[in-house]
Structures are given as structure tokens and as C-alpha cells.
Amino acid sequence: MRWLTAVSTDVTAAAGLTIKSVHLRRISISIMPIQKAKNNRTLSVYDNEVPGLREKITRRESLSDVSEFNDLLINADLFEIVDMIPDEVADLVIADPPYNLTKDFNGMTFRARSENEYEDYLRTWLRKVCRKLKPDGSMYLCGDWKCSSSIQRVMGEEVAILNRITWQREKGRGAKSNWKNSMEDVWFGVKDPGNYHFNVDAVKIRRRVVAPYRVGGRPKDWEETGEGNFRDTCPSNFWDDISVPFWSMPENTGHPTQKPEKLYAKLILASTKEGGLVFDPFMGSGTAPVVARKLGRRFIGVEVSEEYCLWAAKRLVNADRAPSIQGYSDGVFWERNTLALQKKKQSQNR
């Protein structure tokens, strides 16, 4: 059985999404479980799991009764509840808003608009979200090539921008009359450039050493192992070691713009201490809360779609049983196609 929103007509929510419902009443439709291939590990939520997962989700109407904003999945329109979240509660904000594209999110459509209109849309929520940051807090804001300049301009009105991370998506369709779009940006900003947390040692990358350099016959800044020569290097602002979730990965969901756990793990480890709080105002299928849980951080996530919230709740249950993050082990991030080496290293450390 799948829970859907009854369709009546199009209305525009405050978040800029066109929602195909006026009454927002919920109906249920019985469907046969999707038959997946043997190795397809895409997350599914089944009918008998829904009541228990709903208990893990906070609704707008009960938010006023919350005394401590810790580890919350909030199913609500951000614009209706953002003022109910205390100011200066978060150590880190990770925001992945709709890009300036026409895209459907589970029956809610965000429509492309002019650059000025998109910047006005960003301003409708960004200032209020920034108020949730502590004085030494940090923010990461996701975008693509089309909306990246708008994000830089509007984000710069609220925080001090320190960098732009560009990460490579190896997934996506080719293009015949243009270059294939396989890059996305993550803008990094802080409330106070003189006082913020950044732990570069927590986000080092283990890379193969192609031309090993020795001093006195000994490796310099690299390790010689039976599996090869490796160096733990400081990360740059270009990341080519990220795999977009796909059907054989247990973190994969049906969300159309799901971010990889490994991507968010880097942001959270660099910009929070253990026990810090991560706020995601556009939670989607729950990557930020899930990674925060796996890394010993707290979280607040807001998402208007109940189905996405159910996915996030189930992913959190799964995270308690299996807290690993693909591409992160032994306290470092690994290059792509090194899973066998990671498993061997883990077995040696036991």
C-alpha cells in the first residue's frame, strides 16, 4: 500500500513547489510490492512498516510540544515551521534546495524561473535558516552550474563564503549538442570567518602513490603495504571520489536528486565536532540525518513529503544496524573502486 495525496488542482506552496492538491487529504492505494532484481538494494517501505515509522516523525501540529530540538525528522513545509525552530541551535546547515530546473518531487513540482526570480526564492528562506546557526556555525549550500552564481550572490548576503567545492557525478545521460553535465557545486560559508570549526585531519583521502618518493631509502609521507603504496592527503575543493547512489547500494532510494552519504560525511566531519547538530531544511530522503547519526552527530531535518520522511525514518533504523558509509573506513576516505582493499584493511584491524 502506498500513501498518496489526493489531486484536486495546482496550488503553489511557500517553498516554491506546485503541489497537486488543495485539500491535502491523504488516500491509500493498494499496490503490489515491486519485484526487484536479486542485487537491487534500493530502499523499500512496506505497508506493515508505516505505522512504526510514522512514530519516528514529528508533525507540524505537535512541534510546539517539542522541548528539545534533537534528532528530529519534521514532516512539514519549511516556511510554516522555521520560526518554531530555536535560533542558534545548529553547528552546521546543509541545504540542498531545488535547483533552477523544472523537476517533480513526488507529486510536487518546482518550476524553472528567471535568475532574478530564483534569487528571490532563495532569499525567502535563506535568512531565516541562517539564524539557526550558532555564532561559530558553518553552512554548505548545494547547486548546479545553472544556479551556482545565484547561490553565491544570495548566500554571500548572509554568511562569509570561504570556498566552492565541485564534485564529479559519474552518473547521468550524455548530450549530443552540449557538454555532458557531470559536475555539481557545494558552497561553503561561515557566520564568523574568525571563529569556526574545520577539521582537515578528519577528511583526508587515501590515494595510491604512483611515483613513490624516498628519503634515505624510506617512504616519505606515504605507506608501503602488501596491497600497494598509499598516501593520506589533504582534500582539495575538487572531489572526484564520489559515487552517486545507484540500485546496488543500500543507501539508494527513489528520490530524484538524492545526495551520496560519502559527500555529506565529508561536510559533517570537517565542520562539526562529535555531538554537534546538523540542520537540513530540505531533507529529502534523509541523507543528512542518516550520516549525522552514523558519525555521532545530532540532527534536525525538515521535509514536506511524508513518503520521503518515511524513507528517512527507515534509513535511520537501518543506520543503527549498519553504520558504515561506503567509501569511508579506517578513518579516511578512499578513492573509487577500492572496496576490496577497504574490506581487507577492516579485517586486518579486527
C-alpha positions, 0 to 999 in steps of 0.5 A, a space after each residue: 500500500 502506498 500513501 498518496 495525496 489526493 489531486 484536486 488542482 495546482 496550488 503553489 506552496 511557500 517553498 516554491 513547489 506546485 503541489 497537486 492538491 488543495 485539500 491535502 487529504 491523504 488516500 491509500 492505494 493498494 499496490 503490489 510490492 515491486 519485484 526487484 532484481 536479486 542485487 537491487 538494494 534500493 530502499 523499500 517501505 512496506 505497508 506493515 512498516 508505516 505505522 512504526 515509522 510514522 512514530 519516528 516523525 514529528 508533525 507540524 501540529 505537535 512541534 510546539 510540544 517539542 522541548 528539545 530540538 534533537 534528532 528530529 525528522 519534521 514532516 512539514 513545509 519549511 516556511 510554516 515551521 522555521 520560526 518554531 525552530 530555536 535560533 542558534 541551535 545548529 553547528 552546521 546547515 546543509 541545504 540542498 534546495 531545488 535547483 533552477 530546473 523544472 523537476 517533480 518531487 513526488 507529486 510536487 513540482 518546482 518550476 524553472 524561473 528567471 535568475 532574478 526570480 530564483 534569487 528571490 526564492 532563495 532569499 525567502 528562506 535563506 535568512 531565516 535558516 541562517 539564524 539557526 546557526 550558532 555564532 561559530 556555525 558553518 553552512 554548505 549550500 548545494 547547486 548546479 552550474 545553472 544556479 551556482 552564481 545565484 547561490 553565491 550572490 544570495 548566500 554571500 548576503 548572509 554568511 562569509 563564503 570561504 570556498 566552492 567545492 565541485 564534485 564529479 557525478 559519474 552518473 547521468 545521460 550524455 548530450 549530443 549538442 552540449 557538454 555532458 553535465 557531470 559536475 555539481 557545486 557545494 558552497 561553503 560559508 561561515 557566520 564568523 570567518 574568525 571563529 569556526 570549526 574545520 577539521 582537515 585531519 578528519 577528511 583526508 583521502 587515501 590515494 595510491 602513490 604512483 611515483 613513490 618518493 624516498 628519503 634515505 631509502 624510506 617512504 616519505 609521507 606515504 605507506 608501503 603495504 602488501 596491497 600497494 603504496 598509499 598516501 593520506 592527503 589533504 582534500 582539495 575543493 575538487 572531489 572526484 571520489 564520489 559515487 552517486 547512489 545507484 540500485 546496488 547500494 543500500 543507501 539508494 532510494 527513489 528520490 530524484 536528486 538524492 545526495 551520496 552519504 560519502 559527500 555529506 560525511 565529508 561536510 559533517 566531519 570537517 565542520 562539526 565536532 562529535 555531538 554537534 547538530 546538523 540542520 537540513 531544511 530540505 531533507 529529502 530522503 534523509 541523507 543528512 540525518 542518516 550520516 549525522 547519526 552514523 558519525 555521532 552527530 545530532 540532527 534536525 531535518 525538515 521535509 514536506 513529503 511524508 513518503 520521503 520522511 518515511 524513507 528517512 525514518 527507515 534509513 535511520 533504523 537501518 543506520 543503527 544496524 549498519 553504520 558504515 558509509 561506503 567509501 569511508 573506513 579506517 578513518 579516511 576516505 578512499 578513492 573509487 573502486 577500492 572496496 576490496 582493499 577497504 574490506 581487507 584493511 577492516 579485517 586486518 584491524 579486527 
